[in-house]
Structure formats: C-alpha cells, structure tokens
C-alpha cells in the first residue's frame, strides 16, 4: 500500500426536488402585519374624525337662550354652559361676592347669582350672556362666574328671534 492515497468520499448530494428558482413569496406574517397597520391607521382616522366633529359641534353652540335652557334643563343638569337673556329691570342687587339679578326671555325667568364684578356696561334691559350652571336640574337658580356684554351702547342681535334691547315696557 505504498503510494496510494485514499481521498475522502464527497458528501452525498441532496435528493432532487421540484423547487424551481423564481420570485420570493412574502411570508404570510408580513401580510398579517400590514393588515394590522392598516387597521390601526383606520382606527386613528375614525378617532380623529370623531374628535373633530365633536369639537366643532360644541364650539358652534356659543350659548343657549333662556327658552332653550328651560326646554333642555333636565339634560343640561348642573353642567357649565353659556346662557343668554335680557336683564330684568329692578332686579340687579349687589352682593358681597358679586351681584344677583334676573334674566328673561318670553315668559321664562332665571335668577342669576354672579360672583365677581359685572362689566361696566352691565345694566337693566340689555342682553347678556352669563357663564355658569343651574343649581339643580329643575331649578331656576343659575350660578354664574362671568357676565358677557356686547361692547357698544347699542346692541343688534345677529340672529332674528334672539333677545333684543327694549327701551321701555316689559323687558321680556
């Protein structure tokens, strides 16, 4: 056995298969991931649209009139909102914390207890917007922390049917 070398035998070749080279097929997991991403984006779009509609809807409703507040008193409850009405003559009374007065529209009258100083133009027979809430869902007593008055000597209502300034006669 001199002069002969044994070479290691080559590894066995894999059995032939029917797999042919071609484009790679993405794994099913990627499809599931892209569906999740689309679902998350769809959910975010729906949430954004909801917030946009709710935000714009509430900002467009600047105030309720006394009549509207009376009609919706049970749903308004004690939540804070803006209330518009005409100051009833002879009802303005200063208090240690601010002033008490009545506002009206038609036959409905609301007693307002305001904390803080009323604006300089505040007087009887003018339309005001008070910010506050009813003391209970059935009360005509309204607790306010702010009085808004149009800053001019004459007030023209922007919408027909809203409160108008009356120079004489009953305020409402």
TAJO-V655171 format. One record per helix or strand of 2 or more residues. SS is the DSSP state (a for helix, b for strand). FROM is the first residue (numbers start at 1). TO is the last residue. If there is no record, write none. Layout:
# TAJO-V655171
SS | FROM | TO
SS | FROM | TO
This chain:
# TAJO-V655171
a | 28 | 60
b | 64 | 65
a | 66 | 71
a | 73 | 76
b | 81 | 87
b | 93 | 94
b | 98 | 105
b | 108 | 115
b | 127 | 134
b | 141 | 149
